[in-house]
């Protein structure tokens, strides 16, 4: 199988991952049926997790692992969860991707892995204070098309 990440890109990711401080767990959710780009997304994440020992990957099926999918609010595939990893425990940070992270979204995934590793959102104190005042769940979605 041909690799999706070439040597130049792997070198750039290694450089970016030099800033990783804590382990990160990537959870991939796919499906055996009706899943465009599942194989490519899983391969991409597999190649990514091989670059640095602090990044691990677990693979799950939306139907077979329905309880875990519900725990991470996954309802479509392919899906990627970027979680903090503490020992064998993965902590949900609320960083979810739906679809394959191609184009500009790939750099967003890399940055999210780095943020998750540092356990620091980069949000200002004022923004954190505002968010703490929210009384109901807020669903923020960003839609990107590869065209």
Backbone as numpy.savetxt, mean C-alpha at the origin, in Angstrom:
# Nx Ny Nz CAx CAy CAz Cx Cy Cz
9.05 -15.15 -16.36 8.20 -13.96 -16.36 9.09 -12.71 -16.36
8.77 -11.79 -17.23 9.55 -10.56 -17.33 9.27 -9.65 -16.14
10.33 -9.05 -15.62 10.18 -8.15 -14.47 9.51 -6.85 -14.90
8.74 -6.28 -13.99 8.09 -5.00 -14.25 9.01 -3.83 -13.91
9.88 -4.02 -12.91 10.79 -2.95 -12.48 12.18 -3.21 -13.05
12.70 -2.23 -13.81 14.04 -2.41 -14.37 15.09 -2.01 -13.34
16.36 -2.26 -13.66 17.46 -2.03 -12.72 17.55 -0.56 -12.29
17.30 0.35 -13.21 17.38 1.78 -12.88 16.31 2.14 -11.84
15.08 1.67 -12.05 13.99 1.96 -11.11 14.27 1.31 -9.76
14.77 0.07 -9.77 15.10 -0.61 -8.52 16.16 0.18 -7.76
17.14 0.71 -8.47 18.17 1.53 -7.83 17.59 2.77 -7.19
16.65 3.42 -7.86 16.01 4.61 -7.30 15.17 4.26 -6.07
14.49 3.12 -6.11 13.68 2.70 -4.96 14.59 2.35 -3.79
15.71 1.66 -4.04 16.66 1.33 -2.98 17.13 2.62 -2.29
17.40 3.63 -3.08 17.84 4.92 -2.55 16.74 5.53 -1.67
15.50 5.50 -2.15 14.37 6.05 -1.39 14.13 5.23 -0.12
14.28 3.91 -0.21 14.03 3.03 0.94 15.15 3.10 1.97
16.24 3.79 1.67 17.30 3.97 2.67 16.75 4.72 3.88
15.65 5.47 3.70 15.03 6.23 4.79 14.08 5.40 5.63
13.86 4.13 5.30 12.92 3.30 6.07 13.47 3.07 7.47
12.61 3.25 8.47 13.05 3.07 9.85 12.37 1.89 10.53
11.07 1.69 10.28 10.31 0.60 10.87 9.73 -0.28 9.77
9.45 -1.54 10.09 8.89 -2.45 9.08 7.50 -2.02 8.59
7.23 -2.33 7.33 5.95 -2.02 6.69 5.38 -3.32 6.11
4.08 -3.51 6.28 3.39 -4.68 5.72 2.51 -4.22 4.57
2.73 -4.78 3.39 1.84 -4.55 2.26 0.88 -5.73 2.20
-0.41 -5.45 2.18 -1.41 -6.51 2.04 -2.03 -6.35 0.66
-1.92 -7.39 -0.15 -2.51 -7.39 -1.47 -3.79 -8.21 -1.42
-4.88 -7.64 -1.95 -6.13 -8.37 -2.08 -6.46 -8.50 -3.56
-6.66 -9.73 -3.98 -7.05 -10.01 -5.34 -8.25 -10.94 -5.34
-8.55 -11.49 -6.50 -9.65 -12.43 -6.63 -9.36 -13.36 -7.79
-9.84 -14.59 -7.66 -9.62 -15.57 -8.72 -10.49 -15.28 -9.94
-11.54 -14.48 -9.75 -12.48 -14.18 -10.83 -12.60 -12.68 -11.05
-12.75 -12.29 -12.29 -13.05 -10.90 -12.64 -12.12 -9.89 -11.97
-10.85 -10.07 -12.18 -9.91 -9.14 -11.54 -8.88 -8.67 -12.57
-9.22 -7.59 -13.27 -8.27 -6.99 -14.19 -7.09 -6.43 -13.40
-5.90 -6.69 -13.86 -4.66 -6.17 -13.30 -4.26 -6.78 -11.96
-4.95 -7.83 -11.51 -4.55 -8.47 -10.25 -3.16 -9.10 -10.36
-2.92 -9.85 -11.42 -1.63 -10.52 -11.58 -0.49 -9.50 -11.66
-0.70 -8.44 -12.42 0.34 -7.40 -12.56 0.58 -6.68 -11.24
-0.49 -6.38 -10.51 -0.35 -5.69 -9.24 0.39 -6.56 -8.24
0.03 -7.84 -8.19 0.70 -8.75 -7.27 2.18 -8.89 -7.63
2.49 -8.98 -8.91 3.89 -9.08 -9.34 4.65 -7.81 -8.96
4.05 -6.65 -9.20 4.68 -5.38 -8.86 5.01 -5.31 -7.37
4.04 -5.70 -6.53 4.25 -5.67 -5.08 5.30 -6.69 -4.65
5.32 -7.82 -5.30 6.31 -8.85 -5.00 7.72 -8.33 -5.29
7.89 -7.72 -6.46 9.19 -7.15 -6.82 9.58 -6.04 -5.86
8.61 -5.24 -5.46 8.85 -4.12 -4.54 9.29 -4.63 -3.17
8.63 -5.68 -2.69 8.95 -6.20 -1.35 10.31 -6.90 -1.32
10.85 -7.27 -2.47 12.17 -7.90 -2.52 13.30 -6.89 -2.44
13.00 -5.62 -2.57 14.03 -4.58 -2.61 14.61 -4.30 -1.23
13.77 -4.35 -0.19 14.24 -4.03 1.16 13.56 -4.97 2.16
14.34 -5.46 3.11 13.83 -6.42 4.11 12.77 -5.81 5.02
12.70 -4.49 5.11 11.70 -3.86 5.98 10.31 -3.83 5.35
10.21 -4.23 4.07 8.91 -4.24 3.38 8.51 -5.69 3.15
7.38 -6.11 3.74 6.89 -7.47 3.52 5.54 -7.44 2.82
5.23 -8.55 2.19 4.01 -8.66 1.40 3.24 -9.89 1.84
1.94 -9.72 2.02 1.05 -10.87 2.21 -0.03 -10.77 1.15
-0.45 -11.93 0.65 -1.41 -12.00 -0.45 -2.70 -12.63 0.05
-3.82 -12.00 -0.30 -5.12 -12.45 0.18 -6.14 -12.43 -0.95
-7.17 -13.28 -0.80 -8.27 -13.33 -1.75 -9.47 -12.63 -1.13
-10.11 -11.76 -1.90 -11.25 -10.97 -1.40 -12.34 -11.87 -0.83
-12.61 -12.99 -1.48 -13.68 -13.88 -1.02 -13.21 -14.85 0.06
-12.06 -15.48 -0.16 -11.56 -16.46 0.81 -11.16 -15.81 2.13
-10.71 -14.57 2.08 -10.29 -13.84 3.28 -11.23 -12.66 3.53
-12.53 -12.92 3.45 -13.55 -11.86 3.54 -13.48 -11.10 4.86
-13.21 -11.79 5.97 -13.16 -11.11 7.27 -11.99 -10.13 7.31
-10.85 -10.55 6.80 -9.68 -9.65 6.77 -9.94 -8.48 5.83
-10.55 -8.76 4.69 -10.89 -7.70 3.74 -11.81 -6.68 4.40
-12.80 -7.15 5.14 -13.73 -6.25 5.82 -13.01 -5.43 6.88
-12.06 -6.05 7.56 -11.28 -5.34 8.60 -10.54 -4.14 8.00
-10.09 -4.27 6.76 -9.36 -3.20 6.09 -10.24 -2.41 5.11
-11.54 -2.62 5.16 -12.50 -1.92 4.29 -12.23 -2.13 2.81
-11.79 -3.32 2.44 -11.54 -3.64 1.04 -12.80 -4.24 0.44
-13.31 -3.62 -0.62 -14.51 -4.13 -1.27 -14.34 -4.26 -2.78
-13.16 -3.95 -3.30 -12.88 -4.11 -4.73 -11.43 -4.52 -4.90
-11.15 -5.17 -6.03 -9.80 -5.66 -6.27 -9.31 -5.23 -7.64
-8.00 -5.11 -7.84 -6.97 -5.34 -6.84 -6.93 -4.21 -5.81
-6.52 -4.56 -4.61 -6.41 -3.56 -3.54 -5.09 -3.76 -2.82
-4.54 -2.65 -2.35 -3.29 -2.67 -1.61 -3.51 -1.90 -0.31
-3.09 -2.50 0.79 -3.11 -1.84 2.09 -1.66 -1.64 2.50
-1.31 -0.42 2.89 0.02 -0.13 3.42 -0.16 0.00 4.92
0.41 -0.97 5.66 0.21 -1.03 7.11 1.55 -0.97 7.85
1.48 -0.53 9.10 2.65 -0.57 9.97 2.80 -2.01 10.43
4.02 -2.50 10.49 4.25 -3.88 10.94 5.03 -3.85 12.24
4.44 -4.44 13.27 5.10 -4.55 14.57 5.11 -6.02 14.94
6.26 -6.67 14.76 6.33 -8.12 14.95 5.51 -8.79 13.87
4.55 -9.62 14.30 3.67 -10.28 13.34 2.37 -9.50 13.14
2.19 -8.41 13.88 0.96 -7.63 13.85 1.05 -6.50 12.82
0.02 -6.40 11.97 -0.08 -5.29 11.02 -1.13 -4.32 11.52
-0.76 -3.05 11.63 -1.67 -2.02 12.12 -2.16 -1.16 10.96
-3.46 -1.05 10.84 -4.08 -0.30 9.75 -3.81 1.19 9.93
-3.19 1.80 8.93 -2.92 3.24 8.95 -3.92 3.99 8.08
-4.83 3.27 7.45 -5.82 3.89 6.58 -5.30 4.23 5.20
-4.19 3.62 4.80 -3.62 3.87 3.47 -4.01 2.71 2.56
-4.97 2.95 1.68 -5.51 1.92 0.79 -5.41 2.38 -0.66
-5.06 1.47 -1.53 -5.05 1.71 -2.97 -6.02 0.74 -3.62
-6.83 1.22 -4.54 -7.67 0.36 -5.36 -7.15 0.43 -6.78
-6.91 -0.72 -7.39 -6.36 -0.74 -8.74 -4.85 -0.81 -8.71
-4.26 -0.91 -9.88 -2.81 -1.01 -9.98 -2.19 0.39 -9.85
-1.17 0.55 -9.02 -0.54 1.86 -8.86 0.47 2.12 -9.97
-0.02 2.48 -11.13 0.86 2.72 -12.27 1.03 4.22 -12.49
1.98 4.57 -13.31 2.22 5.99 -13.59 2.61 6.74 -12.33
2.02 7.93 -12.16 2.34 8.77 -11.01 1.95 8.12 -9.69
0.97 7.23 -9.72 0.52 6.58 -8.49 1.58 5.65 -7.91
2.52 5.20 -8.74 3.59 4.36 -8.23 4.47 5.14 -7.26
4.80 6.38 -7.61 5.62 7.19 -6.69 4.84 7.51 -5.42
3.51 7.64 -5.53 2.69 7.84 -4.34 2.78 6.62 -3.43
2.74 5.42 -4.00 2.87 4.20 -3.22 4.22 4.16 -2.50
5.29 4.49 -3.21 6.63 4.51 -2.60 6.66 5.50 -1.44
6.13 6.70 -1.64 6.10 7.71 -0.57 5.26 7.24 0.61
4.15 6.56 0.35 3.31 6.05 1.44 4.03 4.97 2.24
4.81 4.14 1.58 5.59 3.12 2.28 6.59 3.80 3.21
7.24 4.85 2.72 8.22 5.59 3.54 7.53 6.24 4.73
6.38 6.89 4.50 5.63 7.51 5.60 5.21 6.47 6.63
4.72 5.32 6.17 4.30 4.26 7.08 5.49 3.76 7.90
6.64 3.67 7.28 7.84 3.21 7.98 8.27 4.20 9.07
8.14 5.46 8.78 8.52 6.49 9.76 7.46 6.69 10.84
6.25 6.15 10.58 5.12 6.30 11.51 4.80 7.77 11.74
4.99 8.54 10.67 4.78 9.99 10.73 4.02 10.42 9.49
2.89 11.08 9.68 2.05 11.48 8.55 2.57 12.71 7.81
3.32 13.55 8.50 3.77 14.79 7.89 2.75 15.90 8.00
1.62 15.63 8.65 0.59 16.65 8.81 0.98 17.65 9.88
0.57 18.89 9.68 0.89 19.93 10.66 0.07 19.72 11.93
0.48 20.36 13.01 -0.24 20.27 14.29 -1.67 20.78 14.12
-1.85 21.85 13.35 -3.19 22.42 13.15 -4.10 21.42 12.42
-3.56 20.74 11.43 -4.35 19.75 10.70 -4.70 18.57 11.60
-3.75 18.11 12.40 -4.02 17.00 13.32 -5.10 17.39 14.32
-5.04 18.62 14.81 -6.04 19.11 15.76 -7.42 19.14 15.10
-7.49 19.61 13.88 -8.75 19.65 13.14 -9.32 18.24 12.97
-8.46 17.31 12.56 -8.90 15.94 12.32 -9.39 15.26 13.60
-8.80 15.60 14.73 -9.23 15.00 16.00 -10.64 15.45 16.38
-11.09 16.55 15.82 -12.43 17.07 16.13 -13.52 16.42 15.28
-13.13 15.66 14.28 -14.14 14.99 13.44 -14.90 13.98 14.29
-16.21 13.98 14.15 -17.04 13.09 14.95 -17.61 11.92 14.15
-17.50 11.98 12.83 -17.99 10.91 11.98 -16.88 10.49 11.02
-16.92 9.23 10.61 -15.91 8.78 9.65 -15.95 9.62 8.37
-14.78 9.85 7.81 -14.66 10.62 6.58 -13.99 9.73 5.53
-14.63 9.57 4.41 -14.08 8.78 3.33 -13.52 9.74 2.29
-12.20 9.71 2.14 -11.52 10.57 1.17 -10.99 9.67 0.06
-11.43 9.91 -1.16 -11.01 9.11 -2.28 -10.41 10.01 -3.36
-9.30 9.55 -3.93 -8.67 10.24 -5.05 -8.73 9.28 -6.23
-9.30 9.71 -7.34 -9.43 8.85 -8.52 -8.42 9.30 -9.57
-7.71 8.32 -10.11 -6.70 8.59 -11.13 -6.91 7.57 -12.25
-6.81 8.03 -13.48 -6.88 7.11 -14.61 -5.53 7.12 -15.31
-5.13 5.99 -15.87 -3.82 5.93 -16.52 -3.79 6.52 -17.91
-4.83 7.24 -18.32 -4.84 7.82 -19.66 -4.54 9.31 -19.63
